[in-house]
Amino acid sequence: MKELVSILDGNTFLVSDRRGDIEPSYDFPTGLFSFDTRFLSTWVLTLDGERLHALSVDDAESYRTKFFLAPGEPTHYLDAKASVIRSRAIVGSFEEELTVLNHLGAEVECTVRIEIGADFADLFEIKDSRRKRGQTTVAVAENELRLTYRREAFHREMVVRTTAPAQVDTTGMTFRIRVARNSQWSTRLHVSSVVYGARGEDIRATLPYGGSRSADVIRAEQQELIDRAPKLGCDCEPLAGAYRRSLNDLAALRYESIALGVRLIAAGLPWFMTLFGRDSIITSLQVLPFLPELVPPTILMLAGLQGHRVDDFRDEEPGKILHELRYGETAGFEEQPHSPYYGSADSTPLFIILIDEYERWTGDSALVRRLEPQVRAALDWIDTYGDLLGTGYLWYQTRNPETGLQNQCWKDSWDAISYADGQFPGFPRATCELQGYAYDAKLRAARLARTFWNDPAYADRLEREAADLKRRFDRDFWIADREYYAVALDADGRQVDALTSNIGHLLWSGIVDESRAGKVVEHLLGPRLFSGWGVRTLAADEGRYNPIGYHVGTVWPFDNSIIAWGLWRYGFRNEAGRLCDTLLAASRYFEGRLPEAFAGYDRSLTDYPVEYPTACSPQAWSTGTPLLLLRVMLGLEPQGEHLIIDPAVPPGMGRVELLDIPGRWGMVDALGRSREPTDGLGDG
């Protein structure tokens, strides 16, 4: 049973316990949040002074849920004289309908109480256990409770209103009710959050989807997106279930950016409900064959916020693509550098890769031509600011040692990069997958320069640089006696020799010498890295291995989807299919929704993948994982005006069919055939 229940619409979301209650927490972000601020930190229901316990929770839809509750503590025998239903939804604002049902044959009197509080905590204040610096005031009116927070120009407000008469005080609302025999009483509670701007109005109000919307409107918006995706038919229920869940979660994670008013996909609930360079790019790559229209807003947003100056606090440099954009108090008062923050070394080459991949799928040459200056600036960053030591490699070291990220690759926790014995290298660091991304970015940019920018000389130069990088990389990163690539080079050019999942990203990028690929694959699917549920982030015999360590032994679904793509790219179809099958088997235990990460315990120890305790779910690049796995299994690859089909369907998967793949070829089936006339679906 899940201990926490969440609902969301864009980046407005609510996390509660299974009773529907919210209690103050500086350990985990329970509450009602919007644009990085917690508006509701206390929301506790009692009946005649007693807490309730959950009978059942109906959370089939992303934006609303229903709790069925009974008073008192559960025992082996339950003969409740009353029960309670809490029906709630995120519809721009938060609404909860509270119903008390009397199961006796006589009228009853009872007291219903909702404890209400708002701490207006910034997500970073919760994460780092900080306390507020501003002032909160509380105002009571008829059937209304208003809480207001101010810190200089930073102004947030929450208003709670009820449709039934209530005694309102500074900490909640009390309802003294009579319920006729075998009857019910109800009230509707409306909680509105206000994000004030400089002109004293809610800055979300002018956004097309910023105001309150009905549940029917939200359902229709989400269904419209789902209906545009290709139709999947298959015999494998885990694949079918994961595909359906992914489309639903992608629809729910869409939010509107205040900065440009475009609709983006938030990176993950609860910590990352905003734009992330790396996460957003990889999610876009995963969904491209299925929902290409989701991608341009991300590309344009990242291009519009591309770095243009040197700013040590934000790790900003000319041409660099951002890491993270935040809207909360700590970013506003520059206690955190996220307005935006540029502390990732991989988002810039990934940005170039995404633009090329987008054009390959859609044929949108206008966007490629429009963004030529931004792509050139990103390439310049790789060769200048990115090459900190002038060695021709992509390095990272934060300019902001106080609040900047130490590790600026995708494994960005403090202990993620280590030698095999568990010791840490100094800075700067050049992780292996960064070099693969840079290699791929240069080759892709060469295609763009030659095909769309009328600059063949620049294309030739980029291809020469990529070839030289591949040659040097194989020389400097390959550990000959262990037959795998080092996870990184340290500042002295020595190999950081831990065995990690990063080598799978090298296959995807194409930087691996063909003669080395077989050994890389042996390691990826060997017992040190492969748990039976997926590829671990760190091999099980390394010094810092921990099966429940964030980046040092867990299994990350998105990471595995990139690895599967790399296996397919190098022609290891059976191995790619095996990895796809493994991840889909794991998805069954998460109700089709792969989490951010799960534990790296060997499959021989457990009949199910063990949950990572604070994993984000839904998380965008985990949500996109089943789509990329499906692409790999069907072997879909754009090539000029044609769609290549080269399947990697695992044995026992059975029928896998996909209709209506959107792209530059019109609508095609999974075998790349025109749909008119059609002779049925393609078999995987």
C-alpha positions in Angstrom: 0.0 0.0 0.0 1.3 3.5 -0.8 1.8 5.6 2.2 1.5 8.9 0.3 -1.1 10.0 -2.2 -0.5 12.7 -4.8 -2.6 14.6 -7.3 -1.4 17.2 -9.8 -2.2 19.5 -12.6 0.9 21.0 -14.1 3.2 22.1 -11.4 0.4 22.6 -8.9 0.3 19.5 -6.8 -0.8 18.1 -3.5 0.8 15.3 -1.4 -1.0 13.8 1.6 -1.1 10.6 3.6 -3.7 7.9 2.9 -6.3 9.6 5.1 -6.0 12.7 3.0 -4.3 14.5 5.9 -1.4 16.9 5.6 0.8 17.6 8.6 3.7 20.1 8.9 6.9 18.6 7.6 10.4 19.8 7.0 11.5 16.3 6.0 9.4 15.5 2.9 7.3 17.9 0.8 3.8 17.0 1.8 1.3 19.8 1.2 -0.2 21.9 -1.5 2.4 23.4 -3.8 2.5 25.7 -6.8 5.5 27.3 -8.4 7.9 26.1 -5.7 5.9 27.4 -2.7 4.0 25.2 -0.2 0.6 27.0 0.3 -0.9 24.3 2.5 1.2 22.7 5.2 -1.6 21.5 7.6 -4.9 20.0 6.5 -6.1 17.5 9.2 -9.6 16.2 9.5 -11.2 15.0 12.7 -14.7 13.7 13.6 -15.7 14.4 17.2 -12.1 14.9 18.0 -10.9 11.6 16.5 -8.6 11.1 13.5 -9.9 8.8 10.7 -8.4 5.8 9.1 -8.5 4.9 5.4 -10.8 2.2 4.1 -9.9 2.7 0.5 -8.3 5.3 -1.8 -9.4 5.8 -5.4 -6.6 7.6 -7.2 -7.0 6.4 -10.7 -6.9 9.9 -12.2 -3.8 12.2 -11.9 -5.7 15.4 -10.9 -8.2 14.0 -8.4 -8.7 11.3 -5.8 -11.3 10.1 -3.4 -10.7 8.8 0.2 -13.1 6.5 2.0 -12.6 6.8 5.7 -14.0 5.7 9.1 -13.4 7.1 12.6 -11.2 5.6 15.2 -8.4 3.1 14.9 -8.9 0.0 12.7 -9.4 -3.3 14.6 -10.2 -6.9 13.6 -13.9 -5.9 13.8 -15.4 -2.8 12.3 -18.9 -1.6 12.8 -18.6 2.1 12.1 -21.7 4.1 12.8 -20.5 6.8 10.4 -18.1 7.1 7.5 -16.5 10.0 5.6 -15.7 10.6 2.0 -13.1 13.2 0.9 -13.3 13.9 -2.8 -10.6 16.3 -4.0 -9.2 17.7 -7.1 -6.5 20.1 -8.4 -8.4 22.3 -10.9 -6.1 25.3 -11.0 -7.0 25.7 -7.3 -7.6 22.9 -4.8 -11.1 21.7 -4.0 -12.3 19.1 -1.5 -15.8 17.9 -1.0 -16.3 16.5 2.5 -19.2 14.2 3.1 -20.2 12.6 6.4 -22.6 9.6 6.2 -24.7 8.5 9.1 -25.3 4.7 9.1 -27.5 4.7 12.2 -31.3 4.6 12.2 -31.4 7.8 14.2 -30.3 11.4 13.8 -26.8 12.1 15.1 -24.9 15.3 16.1 -21.2 15.5 15.6 -18.4 17.9 15.2 -16.3 18.1 12.1 -13.0 19.9 12.3 -10.4 20.8 9.7 -7.1 22.1 11.0 -5.5 24.4 8.5 -2.1 26.0 8.2 0.2 27.5 5.6 4.0 27.8 6.2 4.7 29.1 2.7 7.9 27.1 2.6 10.1 27.1 -0.4 11.0 23.7 -1.7 14.6 24.4 -1.0 13.7 25.3 2.6 12.1 21.9 3.0 15.0 20.1 1.4 17.6 21.9 3.5 15.5 22.3 6.7 15.5 26.1 6.7 13.1 28.4 8.4 11.1 31.3 7.1 12.4 34.9 7.2 9.2 36.7 6.3 6.0 37.4 8.2 2.7 35.4 8.0 -0.6 37.0 9.0 -4.0 35.3 9.4 -7.4 36.9 8.8 -10.8 35.4 9.7 -14.0 36.2 8.0 -17.4 34.5 7.6 -16.7 31.0 6.3 -13.3 32.1 5.2 -9.7 31.8 6.4 -7.0 33.9 4.7 -3.2 33.4 5.3 -0.8 35.9 3.8 3.0 35.8 3.7 5.3 38.8 2.9 9.0 39.2 2.7 9.7 42.6 1.1 8.3 42.3 -2.4 7.8 38.6 -2.1 4.0 38.1 -1.5 2.0 34.9 -1.4 -1.5 34.2 -0.1 -3.8 31.3 0.5 -7.6 31.6 1.0 -9.9 28.8 2.2 -13.6 29.1 1.8 -16.4 26.7 2.7 -20.0 26.4 1.4 -21.4 25.3 4.7 -21.7 27.5 7.9 -18.5 27.1 9.9 -16.9 28.5 13.0 -13.6 29.8 11.7 -10.6 30.5 13.8 -6.9 31.2 13.1 -6.0 27.5 12.9 -9.0 26.0 11.1 -12.7 25.5 10.6 -15.3 23.7 12.8 -18.6 22.4 11.7 -21.3 21.4 14.2 -23.7 19.3 12.2 -26.8 17.2 12.5 -27.2 14.3 10.1 -30.6 12.6 9.7 -30.8 8.8 10.0 -29.3 7.0 7.1 -28.5 10.4 5.5 -25.5 12.5 4.8 -24.0 16.0 5.3 -21.5 17.7 3.0 -19.6 20.9 2.3 -17.2 22.0 -0.4 -13.9 23.5 0.6 -12.1 25.7 -1.9 -8.4 26.5 -1.4 -7.0 29.2 -3.7 -3.3 30.1 -3.9 -2.1 33.5 -5.1 1.4 34.1 -6.5 1.6 37.9 -6.5 3.6 39.8 -9.1 5.0 43.3 -9.0 1.7 44.8 -10.0 -0.3 43.2 -7.2 -2.0 40.5 -9.3 -1.6 36.7 -9.6 1.1 36.3 -12.2 -0.5 33.1 -13.4 -3.8 34.8 -14.2 -2.8 35.9 -17.7 -1.6 32.4 -18.7 -4.0 30.5 -20.9 -4.2 27.6 -18.4 -3.4 29.6 -15.3 -6.9 30.1 -13.8 -9.3 27.6 -12.3 -10.6 25.0 -14.7 -13.3 22.3 -14.3 -12.4 18.7 -14.0 -14.1 18.1 -17.3 -11.9 20.6 -19.0 -8.7 19.1 -17.5 -9.9 15.6 -18.5 -10.5 16.8 -22.0 -7.1 18.5 -22.3 -5.3 15.4 -21.1 -7.4 13.1 -23.4 -6.7 15.3 -26.4 -2.9 14.7 -25.9 -3.4 11.0 -25.3 -5.5 10.7 -28.5 -2.7 12.2 -30.6 -0.3 9.5 -29.6 0.2 6.4 -31.7 -2.1 3.5 -30.9 -0.4 0.5 -29.3 -1.6 -3.1 -29.6 0.3 -5.8 -27.9 0.0 -9.1 -26.0 2.3 -7.9 -23.2 0.2 -6.3 -20.5 3.2 -4.7 -18.7 4.0 -2.9 -21.9 0.4 -1.9 -22.6 0.0 -0.7 -19.0 3.2 1.3 -18.9 2.5 2.9 -22.2 -1.0 4.0 -21.1 0.4 5.3 -17.7 3.2 7.2 -19.4 0.8 9.1 -21.7 -1.4 9.9 -18.8 1.5 11.2 -16.7 3.0 13.2 -19.6 -0.4 14.9 -19.9 -0.5 15.6 -16.2 3.0 17.0 -15.9 2.5 19.7 -18.5 2.7 23.2 -16.9 2.9 26.8 -18.0 6.1 28.7 -17.6 5.7 32.1 -16.1 8.8 33.2 -18.0 7.5 32.8 -21.6 4.0 31.5 -21.1 4.7 28.2 -23.0 3.6 24.8 -21.9 6.4 22.6 -20.7 6.8 19.3 -19.0 7.8 19.4 -15.3 10.7 17.2 -14.4 9.2 15.3 -11.5 6.9 15.3 -8.4 7.6 16.4 -5.7 11.1 18.0 -5.9 11.4 18.9 -9.6 8.2 20.4 -10.8 9.9 22.9 -13.1 12.1 23.1 -16.2 15.4 21.2 -16.0 17.8 21.4 -18.9 19.1 17.8 -18.9 15.8 16.1 -17.7 13.6 18.1 -20.2 16.0 17.4 -23.1 16.1 13.6 -22.4 12.3 13.4 -21.9 11.9 15.2 -25.2 14.2 12.7 -26.9 12.2 9.8 -25.4 8.8 11.2 -26.6 9.8 12.5 -30.0 8.5 9.6 -32.1 5.2 9.6 -30.3 4.3 13.3 -29.4 6.7 15.5 -31.3 4.6 18.6 -30.7 5.6 18.5 -27.0 9.3 19.2 -28.0 9.5 22.7 -29.6 8.4 24.6 -26.4 11.3 23.0 -24.5 13.8 23.8 -27.3 12.7 27.4 -27.5 12.6 27.9 -23.8 16.2 26.6 -23.4 17.4 28.6 -26.4 15.7 31.8 -25.0 17.5 31.4 -21.6 20.9 30.3 -23.0 23.7 31.8 -21.1 25.1 35.1 -22.3 27.5 36.3 -19.6 29.9 35.0 -17.0 28.1 34.8 -13.6 29.9 32.8 -11.0 26.9 32.7 -8.6 24.7 31.0 -11.3 27.5 29.0 -13.0 26.4 30.9 -16.1 28.7 31.2 -19.2 28.1 32.4 -22.8 26.5 29.6 -24.8 25.7 27.4 -21.9 22.2 25.8 -21.5 20.6 26.0 -18.1 20.3 23.3 -15.5 17.3 24.4 -13.5 14.8 27.3 -13.3 13.0 28.1 -10.0 10.3 30.5 -9.0 10.4 30.4 -5.2 11.6 32.6 -2.4 15.1 31.3 -2.1 15.8 31.9 -5.8 14.1 35.4 -5.7 16.4 36.5 -2.8 19.4 34.8 -4.3 19.9 32.4 -1.4 19.9 29.7 -4.2 21.3 30.4 -7.7 18.3 28.9 -9.6 16.9 32.0 -11.4 18.0 30.2 -13.6 21.0 28.1 -12.6 23.5 26.8 -15.2 25.3 24.1 -13.2 25.3 21.2 -15.6 28.0 20.3 -18.2 25.8 18.0 -20.2 22.7 20.1 -21.0 24.6 22.1 -23.7 25.7 19.2 -25.9 22.3 17.5 -25.3 20.6 20.6 -26.5 22.4 20.3 -29.9 21.5 16.6 -30.0 17.9 17.3 -29.4 17.6 19.9 -32.1 19.1 17.6 -34.7 16.9 14.6 -33.6 13.8 16.8 -33.7 14.5 17.8 -37.3 15.1 14.2 -38.2 11.7 13.2 -36.9 9.7 16.2 -38.0 11.5 17.8 -41.0 11.1 21.2 -39.3 14.0 22.9 -41.0 12.7 26.3 -40.1 13.4 25.8 -36.5 16.9 24.5 -37.3 17.6 27.7 -39.3 16.1 29.9 -36.7 18.3 28.5 -33.9 21.6 28.5 -35.9 23.1 31.2 -33.6 22.2 29.3 -30.5 23.6 26.0 -31.7 26.9 27.7 -32.8 27.1 29.4 -29.3 26.6 26.0 -27.7 29.4 24.5 -29.8 31.6 27.4 -28.9 30.9 26.8 -25.2 32.0 23.1 -25.5 35.3 24.2 -27.0 36.0 27.1 -24.7 34.4 27.4 -21.2 33.6 23.7 -21.2 37.2 22.7 -21.9 38.5 24.0 -18.6 42.0 22.5 -18.9 42.4 23.0 -22.7 42.8 19.3 -23.3 40.0 18.9 -25.8 37.7 17.3 -23.2 34.5 18.6 -21.6 35.2 19.2 -17.8 33.2 20.7 -15.0 33.9 22.6 -11.8 31.4 24.9 -10.1 32.2 28.6 -10.0 30.0 28.8 -6.9 31.5 26.5 -4.1 28.9 27.7 -1.6 25.6 26.8 -3.3 26.6 25.4 -6.7 26.5 21.7 -7.5 29.8 19.8 -7.1 29.0 17.2 -9.7 27.5 18.6 -12.9 26.9 15.4 -14.9 23.6 13.5 -14.7 24.8 11.8 -11.5 24.9 15.1 -9.7 24.8 14.0 -6.0 28.0 14.8 -4.0 29.3 11.2 -3.8 28.4 10.0 -7.4 31.8 10.1 -8.9 34.6 8.0 -7.3 37.5 5.7 -7.9 37.0 2.0 -7.6 38.2 2.1 -4.0 35.6 4.7 -3.0 38.0 7.7 -2.9 37.0 10.9 -4.6 38.9 12.7 -7.4 39.5 16.4 -7.2 38.1 19.0 -9.6 37.7 19.6 -12.4 36.3 16.3 -13.6 35.7 15.0 -17.1 33.1 12.2 -16.9 33.1 9.8 -19.8 29.5 10.4 -21.0 30.1 14.1 -21.4 32.7 13.3 -24.0 30.2 11.0 -25.8 27.6 13.8 -25.8 30.2 16.3 -27.2 31.2 13.8 -29.9 27.6 13.2 -30.9 26.7 16.9 -30.8 29.5 17.8 -33.2 28.5 15.2 -35.7 24.9 16.2 -35.6 25.8 19.9 -35.8 27.9 19.1 -38.9 24.8 17.7 -40.6 22.9 20.8 -39.7 25.7 23.1 -41.0 26.0 21.2 -44.3 22.3 20.7 -44.9 20.6 23.8 -43.5 23.2 26.5 -42.9 25.1 26.4 -46.2 28.4 26.1 -44.3 30.2 23.0 -45.5 33.6 24.2 -44.2 32.2 24.4 -40.7 30.7 21.0 -41.1 34.1 19.5 -42.2 35.8 21.1 -39.2 33.2 19.7 -36.7 33.6 16.2 -38.2 37.4 16.4 -37.9 37.1 17.5 -34.3 34.7 14.7 -33.6 37.0 12.1 -35.1 39.9 13.4 -33.1 37.9 13.3 -29.9 36.8 9.7 -30.5 40.5 8.7 -31.1 41.8 10.5 -28.0 38.9 9.3 -25.9 39.6 5.6 -26.6 43.3 6.2 -25.7 42.7 8.1 -22.5 39.5 6.5 -21.0 39.9 2.8 -21.9 41.2 0.8 -18.9 43.0 -2.0 -20.8 43.4 -4.5 -18.0 39.7 -4.3 -17.0 38.3 -3.8 -20.5 35.9 -0.9 -19.8 35.9 2.9 -20.0 36.8 4.9 -16.9 33.9 6.9 -15.5 36.0 10.0 -15.6 39.5 11.6 -15.8 40.7 13.6 -12.8 42.4 17.0 -13.1 45.8 15.2 -13.6 44.4 13.2 -16.5 44.3 10.0 -14.4 41.5 7.5 -14.9 38.7 7.4 -12.3 38.4 3.7 -12.5 35.0 2.8 -11.1 32.7 0.7 -13.2 29.4 2.5 -13.8 26.3 2.6 -16.0 27.8 5.7 -17.7 29.5 3.4 -20.2 26.0 2.6 -21.6 25.6 6.3 -22.6 28.8 6.0 -24.6 27.1 3.4 -26.8 24.2 5.7 -27.4 26.5 8.6 -28.4 28.5 6.4 -30.8 31.9 7.3 -29.4 32.8 3.7 -28.5 35.2 2.0 -30.9 33.5 -0.9 -32.6 36.3 -3.2 -31.3 35.4 -2.3 -27.7 31.6 -2.5 -27.9 31.3 -6.2 -27.1 33.3 -5.9 -23.9 31.2 -2.8 -22.8 28.0 -4.8 -23.4 29.4 -7.8 -21.3 30.0 -5.4 -18.4 26.6 -3.7 -18.7 24.7 -7.1 -18.6 27.2 -8.9 -16.4 26.5 -9.6 -12.7 28.5 -6.6 -11.4 26.2 -4.0 -13.0 23.1 -5.9 -14.0 20.7 -6.6 -11.0 18.2 -8.6 -12.9 15.8 -5.6 -12.7 18.1 -3.3 -14.6 21.6 -1.9 -14.9 22.9 -0.4 -11.6 24.4 3.0 -11.5 27.5 1.6 -9.8 28.9 -2.0 -9.9 28.2 -4.1 -6.9 31.8 -4.6 -5.9 32.9 -1.0 -6.1 34.0 0.9 -2.9 31.0 3.2 -2.7 28.4 0.7 -3.8 25.1 1.0 -2.0 21.9 -0.6 -3.4 19.9 2.2 -2.0 22.4 5.0 -2.6 21.0 7.7 -4.9 23.6 7.4 -7.7 25.9 4.7 -6.3 24.0 1.4 -6.8 20.3 2.1 -7.5 18.7 1.4 -10.9 17.4 4.4 -12.8 14.8 3.6 -15.5 15.8 6.6 -17.7 19.4 5.6 -17.5 18.5 2.1 -18.6 16.4 3.4 -21.5 19.4 5.3 -22.9 21.5 2.1 -22.4 19.0 0.1 -24.3 19.1 2.7 -27.1 22.9 2.4 -27.2 22.7 -1.4 -27.3 20.4 -1.2 -30.3 22.6 1.4 -32.0 25.6 -0.9 -31.9 23.6 -3.9 -33.2 23.1 -5.8 -30.0 19.4 -6.4 -30.6 18.9 -9.4 -28.2 20.6 -7.6 -25.4 18.6 -4.4 -26.0 15.4 -6.5 -26.0 16.4 -8.3 -22.8 16.9 -4.9 -21.0 13.5 -3.6 -22.3 11.8 -6.8 -21.1 13.5 -6.5 -17.7 12.4 -2.9 -17.1 8.8 -3.6 -18.3 8.7 -6.5 -15.8 9.7 -4.1 -13.1 7.0 -1.6 -14.1 4.3 -4.1 -13.1 5.3 -3.6 -9.4 4.8 0.2 -9.7 1.4 0.0 -11.3 2.9 0.8 -14.7 4.6 4.0 -13.4 8.3 3.6 -13.3 9.8 5.7 -10.5 12.8 8.0 -10.6 14.9 5.1 -9.2 14.6 1.8 -7.4 17.0 -0.2 -5.3 19.9 -2.2 -6.9 19.4 -5.4 -5.0 20.0 -8.5 -7.0 16.9 -10.1 -8.4 17.8 -13.4 -6.6 17.2 -11.6 -3.3 13.7 -10.4 -4.0 10.7 -11.3 -6.1 10.0 -7.6 -6.8 12.1 -4.4 -7.3 12.6 -2.7 -3.9 11.4 0.9 -3.8 13.8 3.8 -3.3 12.3 5.7 -0.3 12.3 9.3 -1.7 12.1 8.6 -5.4 10.1 11.1 -7.5 7.0 9.7 -9.1 5.8 10.6 -11.6 9.1 11.8 -13.0 9.3 13.0 -16.5 12.3 11.0 -17.8 11.0 7.8 -16.1 7.6 8.5 -17.6 9.3 8.7 -21.0 11.2 5.5 -20.5 8.5 3.1 -21.7 8.2 5.2 -24.9 11.9 4.9 -25.6 11.8 1.2 -24.8 9.0 0.8 -27.3 11.0 2.7 -29.9 14.0 0.4 -29.3 11.8 -2.8 -29.5 10.3 -1.8 -32.8 13.6 -0.4 -34.0 12.3 2.9 -35.2 14.9 5.2 -36.6 14.4 8.3 -38.9 16.7 8.3 -41.9 16.2 11.0 -44.5 12.7 10.7 -45.9 12.3 7.2 -44.6 11.5 5.5 -41.3 13.8 2.5 -40.6 12.3 -0.5 -38.8 14.8 -2.8 -37.2 13.1 -4.6 -34.2 14.7 -5.7 -31.0 11.6 -7.3 -29.5 12.5 -9.8 -26.7 11.5 -13.4 -27.0 8.1 -14.1 -25.4 6.9 -10.5 -25.9 4.4 -11.6 -28.5 2.6 -9.2 -30.7 3.7 -5.5 -30.6 1.9 -3.2 -33.0 1.9 0.6 -33.3 -0.3 2.6 -35.6 -0.3 6.3 -36.5 3.4 7.2 -35.9 3.5 11.0 -36.6 6.5 12.5 -38.4 7.8 13.8 -41.7 6.6 10.7 -43.6 2.9 11.3 -42.7 1.1 8.7 -40.6 2.6 5.3 -40.9 2.3 2.0 -39.1 5.1 0.2 -37.2 6.5 -1.2 -40.4 6.9 2.2 -42.0 4.2 1.7 -44.5 1.7 4.3 -45.6 -1.6 3.9 -43.9 -3.6 4.3 -47.1 -4.2 1.6 -48.1 -3.4 -0.3 -45.0 -3.1 -4.0 -44.6 -3.2 -4.1 -40.8 -0.8 -3.5 -38.1 2.9 -4.3 -37.9 4.1 -7.3 -35.9 7.1 -6.9 -33.7 
